[in-house]
Amino acid sequence: MATPPLSADLLSLDGYATKAMAARAREIPGVVNLAFGEPAFGPPDTSKATILDQDLTWDAFYHTSKTYEQNRGMLELREGVADYYRRRYNLHVDPEREVLITHGGVEAINLAALITTEPGDRIAITDPTYMLYQRAFRTLGRQPVCLTRPEGGSEYAGMFADAKRCLSNVRSLLVNSPENPSGYVIDDDDWTAVAKAAEDNNTWVIHDEVYDSMVFDRPHIPARKNEALRDRTLMINSFSKKYGVPGLRIGWLCGPADAIDLAAKLHDYMYLGVNMLAERFALRMIMDKDADNWMDETARMLEQRSKRLQDLLTPEKGFDWPRRPHGSMFAFPNVASFGEQLAPKYRLHADGIGAAVAQYLMEECKLATIPGFVYGPSCAQSVRMITCATDETFEKGCEILAQL
């Protein structure tokens, strides 16, 4: 008897490249893993005593495991999110009407796409961009449209010089800032251009800001700080990266009240509620003012590591930095000149010179990185490296790169 068919469209999706590369690295003895963006830092020690005293108890476990969370999430945590925006960005957010607690940032991305578009609608993403977006939107039955950004300066302002053409027949635009993989951080000129393009085309803006606390030489600007974007923007954030707790799976969606109402209804249909004990852990961290200082120290550490990689990977060695990171926990050098020096068995890689260099670094140098092509067609000449590894791993990675 024939087996019923599975979804052909979903079967055609490729796997999660960063997880696959990290898994491969773990299988090879001695490989130094600068591939997978799993923070070695965190959670902040300053939150430890409160969590131990108030949340890691039988009563806390019993209460949170016997009850479904309401569809918007714990009010105290939503108030904590609002307080976070107030104290760090001087941005007012209504915790009761404009915040929804989600199962990580990924759920927030999915909900934002679902409530702002219909099946078959076009959602614009930029090139470069985080590889998950395109796969997630296809999974949801939406059509991702890739917009290539120019390198250098205010990149979104340059991209939206022809706003009508860029967002024609597009229902939503997803913006990632600070960005994975390049570390680009949007400035005021960028947001002004985005706002005009979105208004001209009646387009929603979805701002994924999960690396907001990790900025260097440019301040992070939440999209809703721009008054022209406030009523047409959904912001996505998460505890995973900034607090170093990716296994907690707690994030949030912030936006206009009517959009959050719809997202909360959909959240009920798809997820019922988030884990209440995890919410309590998250609450301790976001309300810990000392954790703000800890995040700022983490950002300074990431900046130092980013500059160290830039000092190591020079044009003389065949590396270039058309996009020097302004933030996040990644480095994304162009490796075209270095790749041209490799043996043909590497240089002629089907997925471009970045993939060739990533393969060479893995096989010859025992260093795992991610080939740039997974982040967009314009990125095929780059590789991504993480700066959030343990001190030991990062030092070993630098020692390898210094020998190139």
C-alpha positions as CSV (number, residue, x, y, z in Angstrom):
1,M,0.0,0.0,0.0
2,A,1.4,3.4,-1.0
3,T,2.3,5.8,1.7
4,P,0.4,9.1,1.5
5,P,2.6,12.0,0.3
6,L,4.2,14.5,2.6
7,S,4.3,18.2,1.7
8,A,6.5,18.7,-1.4
9,D,7.0,22.3,-0.6
10,L,8.3,21.6,2.9
11,L,10.4,18.7,1.7
12,S,12.1,21.1,-0.7
13,L,13.4,23.3,2.2
14,D,17.0,22.9,3.0
15,G,18.1,22.3,6.6
16,Y,19.1,24.7,9.3
17,A,22.7,25.4,8.0
18,T,24.2,26.8,11.3
19,K,22.9,23.8,13.3
20,A,24.1,21.4,10.7
21,M,27.6,22.9,10.5
22,A,27.8,23.0,14.3
23,A,26.7,19.3,14.5
24,R,29.3,18.4,11.9
25,A,32.0,20.3,13.8
26,R,31.2,18.3,17.0
27,E,31.7,15.1,15.1
28,I,35.3,15.9,14.0
29,P,37.8,15.6,16.8
30,G,39.6,18.8,17.7
31,V,37.5,21.2,15.7
32,V,37.1,24.7,17.1
33,N,33.5,25.8,16.8
34,L,33.0,29.4,15.7
35,A,29.8,28.4,13.8
36,F,26.8,28.2,16.0
37,G,25.5,31.4,17.7
38,E,24.9,29.9,21.1
39,P,26.1,32.4,23.8
40,A,28.6,31.1,26.2
41,F,27.9,34.1,28.5
42,G,24.9,34.4,30.8
43,P,22.6,34.3,32.5
44,P,23.7,37.2,34.7
45,D,24.9,36.2,38.1
46,T,23.1,39.2,39.6
47,S,19.8,37.4,39.1
48,K,20.9,34.1,40.6
49,A,19.9,34.7,44.3
50,T,16.4,35.8,43.5
51,I,15.8,32.9,41.1
52,L,17.1,30.4,43.7
53,D,15.1,31.9,46.5
54,Q,11.8,32.5,44.8
55,D,11.5,30.3,41.7
56,L,13.5,27.1,42.2
57,T,11.1,25.8,44.8
58,W,8.5,23.1,44.9
59,D,5.7,25.6,45.4
60,A,6.8,27.6,42.3
61,F,7.1,24.4,40.3
62,Y,3.7,23.1,41.4
63,H,1.8,26.4,40.7
64,T,3.3,27.0,37.3
65,S,3.0,23.4,36.1
66,K,-0.7,23.0,37.1
67,T,-1.9,26.1,35.2
68,Y,-2.2,27.3,31.6
69,E,-0.8,30.7,31.1
70,Q,-3.2,33.4,29.8
71,N,-2.8,34.2,26.1
72,R,-0.9,37.5,26.5
73,G,1.5,36.1,29.1
74,M,2.3,37.1,32.7
75,L,1.3,40.7,33.3
76,E,4.3,41.3,35.6
77,L,6.6,40.2,32.7
78,R,4.9,42.4,30.2
79,E,5.3,45.3,32.7
80,G,9.0,44.3,32.9
81,V,9.2,44.5,29.1
82,A,7.7,48.0,29.2
83,D,10.1,49.1,31.9
84,Y,13.0,47.7,29.8
85,Y,12.0,49.9,26.9
86,R,11.5,52.9,29.2
87,R,14.8,52.7,31.0
88,R,17.0,51.8,28.0
89,Y,15.4,53.6,25.1
90,N,13.0,56.2,26.7
91,L,10.2,54.5,24.7
92,H,6.7,54.2,26.2
93,V,5.0,50.9,25.7
94,D,1.6,49.9,27.2
95,P,2.2,46.5,28.9
96,E,-1.5,45.6,29.0
97,R,-2.3,46.3,25.3
98,E,0.9,46.5,23.3
99,V,3.0,43.5,24.5
100,L,2.5,39.7,24.0
101,I,4.9,37.1,25.6
102,T,5.8,34.4,23.1
103,H,7.6,31.1,22.9
104,G,10.9,32.7,22.0
105,G,11.6,35.2,19.2
106,V,10.7,32.6,16.6
107,E,7.1,32.5,17.6
108,A,7.0,36.3,17.5
109,I,8.3,36.3,14.0
110,N,5.7,33.7,12.9
111,L,2.9,35.6,14.5
112,A,4.0,38.9,13.0
113,A,4.0,37.4,9.5
114,L,0.7,35.7,10.0
115,I,-1.2,38.7,11.3
116,T,0.1,41.2,8.7
117,T,-0.3,39.1,5.6
118,E,-2.5,36.6,3.8
119,P,-1.4,33.2,2.3
120,G,0.5,33.9,-0.9
121,D,1.4,37.5,0.1
122,R,4.9,38.9,-0.4
123,I,7.1,39.6,2.6
124,A,10.3,41.6,1.9
125,I,13.6,40.5,3.6
126,T,17.0,42.1,2.9
127,D,20.2,40.5,1.6
128,P,22.1,39.8,3.8
129,T,19.7,38.5,6.5
130,Y,19.2,35.7,9.0
131,M,18.6,32.5,7.1
132,L,15.5,31.5,9.1
133,Y,13.2,34.2,7.8
134,Q,13.0,32.9,4.2
135,R,12.3,29.3,5.3
136,A,9.8,30.4,8.0
137,F,7.8,32.5,5.6
138,R,7.7,29.7,3.0
139,T,6.5,27.3,5.7
140,L,3.7,29.8,6.5
141,G,2.6,29.9,2.9
142,R,4.0,33.4,2.3
143,Q,6.3,34.5,-0.5
144,P,9.7,36.0,0.6
145,V,11.1,38.7,-1.6
146,C,14.8,39.5,-1.3
147,L,16.0,43.1,-1.4
148,T,19.8,43.6,-1.8
149,R,21.3,46.3,0.3
150,P,24.3,48.4,-0.8
151,E,27.4,48.1,1.3
152,G,28.5,51.0,3.5
153,G,26.9,54.2,4.9
154,S,23.2,54.2,5.7
155,E,22.4,51.0,3.8
156,Y,18.6,51.1,4.1
157,A,18.5,54.7,3.0
158,G,20.5,53.7,-0.1
159,M,18.3,50.6,-0.7
160,F,15.0,52.7,-0.5
161,A,16.1,55.5,-2.8
162,D,13.5,54.0,-5.1
163,A,10.9,53.2,-2.5
164,K,8.0,52.4,-4.8
165,R,10.0,49.9,-6.8
166,C,11.4,48.2,-3.7
167,L,8.1,47.5,-1.9
168,S,5.7,47.3,-4.7
169,N,3.0,44.7,-3.8
170,V,4.7,43.9,-0.5
171,R,2.6,43.5,2.6
172,S,5.3,43.4,5.2
173,L,9.0,44.3,5.4
174,L,11.2,42.4,7.9
175,V,14.2,44.3,9.3
176,N,16.9,42.8,11.5
177,S,18.9,45.3,13.5
178,P,21.4,44.7,15.0
179,E,21.8,42.2,12.2
180,N,22.7,38.5,12.0
181,P,25.1,37.9,10.1
182,S,26.7,41.2,9.3
183,G,26.4,43.2,12.6
184,Y,24.8,46.1,10.7
185,V,22.9,48.5,13.0
186,I,20.2,50.8,11.5
187,D,20.7,54.6,12.0
188,D,18.2,57.5,12.0
189,D,18.6,58.1,8.2
190,D,17.8,54.4,7.6
191,W,14.6,54.5,9.7
192,T,13.5,57.7,8.0
193,A,13.8,55.9,4.6
194,V,12.1,52.8,5.9
195,A,9.2,54.9,7.2
196,K,8.7,56.7,3.9
197,A,8.9,53.5,1.9
198,A,6.4,51.8,4.3
199,E,4.0,54.7,4.2
200,D,4.2,55.1,0.4
201,N,3.4,51.4,-0.1
202,N,1.1,50.9,3.0
203,T,3.5,48.2,4.3
204,W,3.9,46.8,7.8
205,V,7.4,46.8,9.3
206,I,8.6,43.9,11.4
207,H,11.7,44.8,13.4
208,D,13.7,41.8,14.8
209,E,15.8,43.5,17.5
210,V,16.9,40.4,19.5
211,Y,20.6,41.7,19.6
212,D,19.5,45.2,20.8
213,S,21.8,45.2,23.8
214,M,24.9,44.2,21.7
215,V,25.8,47.5,20.0
216,F,29.2,49.2,19.6
217,D,29.7,52.4,17.7
218,R,26.0,53.0,16.8
219,P,23.2,53.2,19.3
220,H,20.3,50.8,18.9
221,I,17.0,52.5,17.8
222,P,13.8,50.5,18.3
223,A,11.7,51.0,15.2
224,R,8.7,52.4,17.2
225,K,10.9,55.3,18.4
226,N,10.3,56.7,14.9
227,E,6.8,58.3,15.2
228,A,6.1,57.6,11.5
229,L,6.6,53.9,12.2
230,R,4.9,53.6,15.5
231,D,1.4,52.5,14.2
232,R,2.7,50.2,11.5
233,T,5.5,48.4,13.3
234,L,5.8,45.1,15.2
235,M,9.0,44.6,17.3
236,I,10.4,41.2,18.1
237,N,12.7,40.5,21.0
238,S,13.9,37.6,23.1
239,F,15.8,36.7,26.3
240,S,17.8,34.1,24.4
241,K,20.7,36.2,23.2
242,K,20.9,39.2,25.4
243,Y,20.7,37.2,28.7
244,G,22.5,34.1,27.3
245,V,19.5,31.7,27.9
246,P,18.5,30.3,24.5
247,G,16.9,27.2,26.2
248,L,14.5,29.4,28.2
249,R,12.4,30.0,25.0
250,I,10.8,33.3,26.2
251,G,10.4,36.2,23.8
252,W,7.9,39.0,23.1
253,L,6.0,40.8,20.4
254,C,5.4,44.6,20.8
255,G,3.1,46.6,18.6
256,P,-0.1,48.5,18.1
257,A,-2.9,47.3,20.3
258,D,-5.2,45.9,17.5
259,A,-2.3,43.9,16.1
260,I,-1.4,42.5,19.5
261,D,-5.1,41.6,20.0
262,L,-5.0,39.5,16.9
263,A,-1.6,38.0,17.7
264,A,-2.9,37.0,21.1
265,K,-5.9,35.2,19.6
266,L,-3.6,33.4,17.2
267,H,-1.2,32.6,20.0
268,D,-4.1,30.8,21.7
269,Y,-4.9,28.7,18.6
270,M,-1.3,27.7,18.0
271,Y,0.4,27.5,21.4
272,L,-2.2,27.9,24.2
273,G,0.4,29.6,26.4
274,V,4.1,29.9,27.3
275,N,5.8,28.1,30.2
276,M,5.0,30.0,33.4
277,L,8.1,29.0,35.3
278,A,10.3,30.1,32.5
279,E,8.4,33.5,32.6
280,R,9.3,33.8,36.2
281,F,13.0,33.3,35.5
282,A,12.7,35.9,32.7
283,L,11.0,38.4,35.0
284,R,13.9,38.2,37.5
285,M,16.4,39.0,34.8
286,I,14.6,41.9,33.0
287,M,13.7,43.6,36.3
288,D,17.3,43.3,37.6
289,K,18.9,46.7,37.0
290,D,22.3,45.3,37.7
291,A,21.7,42.9,34.7
292,D,21.6,46.0,32.5
293,N,25.2,46.8,33.5
294,W,26.1,43.2,32.8
295,M,24.6,43.4,29.3
296,D,26.6,46.6,28.7
297,E,29.8,44.8,29.8
298,T,29.0,41.9,27.5
299,A,28.6,44.3,24.6
300,R,32.0,45.8,25.3
301,M,33.5,42.3,25.3
302,L,31.9,41.5,22.0
303,E,33.2,44.7,20.6
304,Q,36.8,43.8,21.6
305,R,36.5,40.4,20.0
306,S,35.1,41.9,16.9
307,K,38.0,44.3,16.6
308,R,40.4,41.5,17.3
309,L,39.1,39.5,14.4
310,Q,39.3,42.6,12.1
311,D,42.9,43.1,13.2
312,L,43.7,39.4,12.4
313,L,41.9,39.1,9.1
314,T,43.5,41.8,7.0
315,P,43.5,42.6,3.3
316,E,47.1,41.4,3.2
317,K,45.8,37.9,4.2
318,G,43.0,38.1,1.6
319,F,40.2,39.3,3.9
320,D,38.1,42.5,3.5
321,W,35.4,44.2,5.7
322,P,33.0,46.0,3.5
323,R,30.5,45.8,6.4
324,R,32.3,46.3,9.7
325,P,30.1,45.2,12.6
326,H,28.3,47.9,14.5
327,G,26.8,45.3,16.9
328,S,25.6,41.7,17.5
329,M,27.8,38.7,18.1
330,F,29.0,37.9,14.6
331,A,31.8,38.8,12.3
332,F,31.2,38.6,8.5
333,P,34.4,39.2,6.5
334,N,34.6,39.0,2.7
335,V,37.0,36.1,1.9
336,A,37.2,36.3,-1.9
337,S,40.9,37.2,-2.1
338,F,41.8,34.5,0.4
339,G,39.7,31.9,-1.4
340,E,41.4,32.6,-4.8
341,Q,44.6,31.3,-3.2
342,L,43.1,27.9,-2.3
343,A,43.7,24.7,-4.2
344,P,41.1,24.0,-7.0
345,K,39.4,21.3,-4.9
346,Y,38.3,24.0,-2.6
347,R,38.2,27.0,-4.8
348,L,35.7,25.6,-7.3
349,H,32.9,25.0,-4.7
350,A,29.4,25.0,-6.1
351,D,28.1,27.4,-3.5
352,G,30.7,30.0,-4.0
353,I,34.0,31.2,-2.6
354,G,32.7,31.7,0.9
355,A,31.6,28.0,1.0
356,A,35.0,27.1,-0.4
357,V,36.8,28.9,2.4
358,A,34.5,27.5,5.1
359,Q,35.2,24.0,3.8
360,Y,39.0,24.7,3.8
361,L,38.9,26.1,7.3
362,M,37.0,23.1,8.5
363,E,39.1,20.4,6.8
364,E,42.5,21.9,6.9
365,C,42.5,24.2,9.9
366,K,39.9,22.5,12.1
367,L,37.9,25.7,12.4
368,A,34.1,25.7,11.9
369,T,32.5,28.8,10.4
370,I,29.3,29.3,8.3
371,P,29.4,30.0,4.5
372,G,27.9,33.3,3.6
373,F,25.6,32.1,0.8
374,V,23.0,30.9,3.3
375,Y,22.4,34.6,4.3
376,G,21.6,35.8,0.8
377,P,22.8,35.8,-2.8
378,S,25.1,38.8,-2.3
379,C,26.9,37.0,0.6
380,A,28.5,34.1,-1.3
381,Q,31.9,35.7,-0.9
382,S,31.7,35.9,2.9
383,V,31.9,33.6,6.0
384,R,30.3,34.1,9.4
385,M,32.1,33.7,12.6
386,I,30.7,34.0,16.1
387,T,32.2,36.2,18.9
388,C,30.1,34.7,21.7
389,A,32.1,31.5,22.3
390,T,33.9,30.6,25.5
391,D,37.2,32.4,26.1
392,E,39.0,29.2,25.5
393,T,37.3,28.5,22.2
394,F,37.6,32.1,20.9
395,E,41.3,32.1,21.8
396,K,41.9,28.9,19.9
397,G,40.0,30.2,17.0
398,C,42.1,33.4,16.9
399,E,45.3,31.3,17.1
400,I,44.2,29.4,14.0
401,L,43.3,32.5,12.1
402,A,46.6,34.2,13.0
403,Q,48.4,31.3,11.2
404,L,46.6,31.8,7.9
